Amino acid sequence: MIQSQTVIEQLAGRPLTTLSEDEQMFRASVREFAEGELRPRVTQMEEAGKLDPAVIKQCFDLGLMAIETPEEYGGAGANFFSAILAVEELSRVDASVGVLIDVQNTLVNNAVIRWGDTAQKQKYLPKLAAETVGAYALSEAGSGSDAFALQTRAVDKGDHYLLNGQKMWITNGVEAGIFVLFANLNPEAGYRGITAFIIEKGFPGFSVGKKENKLGIRASSTVELILEDCRVPKENVLGEVGKGYKISIETLNEGRIGIGAQMIGIAVGALECALAYTGERQQFGKLINQFQGVQFQLAEMATELEAARLMVYNAARMKGAGINFVKEAAMAKLYSSRVAERITSKAIELYGGYGYVKDYPVEKYWRDSKIGAIYEGTSNMQLQTIAKLLIGSK
Ligand SMILES: Cc1cc2nc3c(=O)[nH]c(=O)nc-3n(C[C@H](O)[C@H](O)[C@H](O)COP(=O)(O)OP(=O)(O)OC[C@H]3O[C@@H](n4cnc5c(N)ncnc54)[C@H](O)[C@@H]3O)c2cc1C
């Protein structure tokens, strides 16, 4: 509480978009990497449907895979807001890399930092900081919005657990070596049987299945995971047995702010393209940005982006200050994903026919934006959370 009070006092009276010196330096270094190393590879990775391993390595080398992880475990020891800035900056150039580091930081590292015991932190956090990609496996073919209906089962075998089932839609699944995975140990207890496990790729009975062929974020892998009598050591339960539902809810509450950041990054990228293009393209003997109709569209896009950014930053600052942020995070994800879709769509229109072809960057931004309304809770699920917190549940 004292710490939260200090954070609130430090932030009091400051515009939400004002960054501390550390945050400014960090954002500048992420932008330099995104422009210098990432941008030249975006098209190739998109076409290959695969992240360049050199990009992943650079993300580790720059500390982007362990932004909040304490320095004693090899992380950067920075704040949550810095992770949000990194996701935004990377997604401005490539949302697939944005989600790579988003999942690593806001879901996987976060879960191990918050719920891991000392041995788990010592074993897994340094790996996740230095070389091993992480993934977060909750969804299944039959359980998405209704996540607690998951069918993956864990059975206590005395000195180990045996896990059976299939996960679907798992981001980073091709590259990952460590998985935070949810299974039900006591189906009779319903959601109170759900337990989180740390699974290593090499555990017997674990394999990676089909890779999805997607509309957007094509370089980001999305896969099925198969558990066939997967043998998991007893010490790999994350948090308490039967408390996995709480871990999943709480990590996703934070993760949603990260998806909001991914969406504003995409919108920034598309708006920058639209501003540049409309300042070069001539029709009727004039630059098209000299037509009031075009100017007003650009002004609308910039205004909506500003509103979305303020919502995402506010939710992130609330989390950093230890204030309950659940409603604001749901609102930020809902709104920023809608704004990203609108801005990217408008950017295509402002490019005219050129916006519709792959020689220009804006159609990719639009395709990449669509996922914001789906993962880490669909837009309807965000509305449900917001409504529940407004009205109260009976
Ligand atoms: C590219 C990609 C990456 C993903 N990455 C991950 C990952 O890393 N880890 C992971 O665990 N999952 C991941 N997911 C899964 C994602 O979280 C789910 O797809 C999402 O939660 C929706 O679940 P569903 O697909 O089963 O849709 P459903 O839950 O079947 O929803 C279908 C429609 O019904 C609506 N609906 C459902 N229930 C209600 C209700 N009660 N009220 C109103 N409307 C409702 C939904 O809003 C939606 O419009 C990923 C998905 C994709 C596409």
The ligand as a Gaussian input file, in Angstrom:
#p B3LYP/6-31G(d) Opt

LIG

0 1
 C       -4.574000     -16.074000     -33.369000
 C       -5.056000     -16.561000     -32.068000
 C       -4.183000     -16.673000     -31.003000
 C       -4.632000     -17.161000     -29.763000
 N       -3.733000     -17.337000     -28.751000
 C       -4.131000     -17.983000     -27.613000
 C       -3.164000     -18.349000     -26.620000
 O       -1.967000     -18.056000     -26.726000
 N       -3.598000     -19.049000     -25.537000
 C       -4.907000     -19.405000     -25.367000
 O       -5.212000     -20.029000     -24.372000
 N       -5.842000     -19.052000     -26.298000
 C       -5.475000     -18.364000     -27.409000
 N       -6.414000     -18.024000     -28.370000
 C       -7.812000     -18.421000     -28.176000
 C       -8.724000     -17.236000     -27.948000
 O       -8.532000     -16.708000     -26.671000
 C      -10.172000     -17.715000     -28.200000
 O      -10.292000     -17.940000     -29.588000
 C      -11.200000     -16.712000     -27.728000
 O      -11.212000     -16.639000     -26.330000
 C      -12.609000     -17.040000     -28.233000
 O      -12.928000     -18.370000     -27.994000
 P      -13.566000     -19.276000     -29.175000
 O      -12.653000     -19.145000     -30.343000
 O      -13.785000     -20.617000     -28.625000
 O      -14.917000     -18.567000     -29.522000
 P      -16.325000     -18.779000     -28.760000
 O      -16.114000     -18.696000     -27.299000
 O      -16.975000     -19.987000     -29.316000
 O      -17.106000     -17.498000     -29.237000
 C      -17.780000     -17.410000     -30.489000
 C      -18.642000     -16.140000     -30.458000
 O      -19.652000     -16.285000     -29.428000
 C      -19.596000     -15.171000     -28.561000
 N      -19.969000     -15.603000     -27.213000
 C      -19.575000     -16.720000     -26.546000
 N      -20.112000     -16.758000     -25.326000
 C      -20.862000     -15.637000     -25.196000
 C      -21.675000     -15.080000     -24.166000
 N      -21.791000     -15.680000     -22.971000
 N      -22.285000     -13.897000     -24.392000
 C      -22.163000     -13.253000     -25.578000
 N      -21.398000     -13.728000     -26.587000
 C      -20.757000     -14.895000     -26.409000
 C      -18.148000     -14.695000     -28.629000
 O      -18.017000     -13.335000     -28.214000
 C      -17.840000     -14.892000     -30.098000
 O      -18.330000     -13.789000     -30.827000
 C       -5.986000     -17.500000     -29.601000
 C       -6.880000     -17.355000     -30.669000
 C       -6.426000     -16.920000     -31.894000
 C       -7.398000     -16.817000     -33.034000

